Amino acid sequence: MRYRAAIESVCASAQKEAEVEAKLVAVRDEWSFRAFTVGSVNSRQVQGLVSADTAQLLSSLDEAQTTLSALQGSRYGQLRRAVCRGC
């Protein structure tokens, strides 16, 4: 009982760090295997992203940015540095 509060604090911090790390890995994995569809724009020879995929891409970028911003603001410092390296 003497060290109960300290042990609970360490366990809670470790759990939060594990959650943050899992989120970071999920974002990294999602973007590691992301495929971009490129095609002709307006029947010209110019290549660009296919517009049907662009909306989903922008949505995914927004979600990833929100997640990374939340992770960067986390008080669990070790993972904060890992998030900043990816910026």
N, C-alpha and C positions, 0 to 999 in steps of 0.2 A: 504494500500500500504506500510505502514511502516514496517510490519513484513512479507511481501510477500516472500522474499527470504528465510527467516528462515523457514516458513511454507512449502514452496516447498521442501526445503532440508529434512525436517523431513518426509514429505510424500514420497519422493523418497527413503529415507532410509528404511522406513517401507515397501514399496513395494518390495524392494530388499530382505529384511529379510523374507518376506512372500514367495518369490520365492525360496530362499535358503531352508527354512523350508519345502516347498512342495517337493523339490528334495530329501531332507533327508528322509522324510516320504516315498516317493516312493521307495527309495533304501531299507529302512528297511522292507517295506511291501513285496517287491519282494523276499527278502531272508528269511522272516519269514515263507513263505509257499512253499519254494523250496523243491521239492521232488528229492531224489537221487536214481537212479536205480542201484541196486547191483546184481551181478550175478557171476557165476563161470568164472574163468579166464583160458583159454586154456584147457578146459575139465578137470580141476583139482578141488580139493575140496577147493581151495583158493578162497575167495570172493574178489571182487573188483568192481569198478565203471564200468558200461557198456560203452564200448568205443564210441558208437554212441552218447551217452549223454555227454560224457566227452568234446567233442569239443564245444558243446553249453555251457556247464558249464564254460569252460575256457574263452569263449567269454563274457559271462555274468559277470564273475569275473573281467575281464579286464575293462569292462564298468563301473561296480560299483566302482572299484578302482580309475578310472579316475574321476568319479563324486565326490567321497569322497575327493580326493586330491584337486579338485577345490573348494569344500565347505570349506575345512580346510584352504585354502589360502584366503578365503573371509575376507574382512575387517569388517564384521558384527560379532563382538566378541562373543555375546551371543550364537550364533549357532556354532561358532568355538569350544567352549568347548563341546557341545553335539557331534560333529563329533569326537573329540579327545577321548571321553569316549568310543566310539565304536571301537577304534583302538586297 
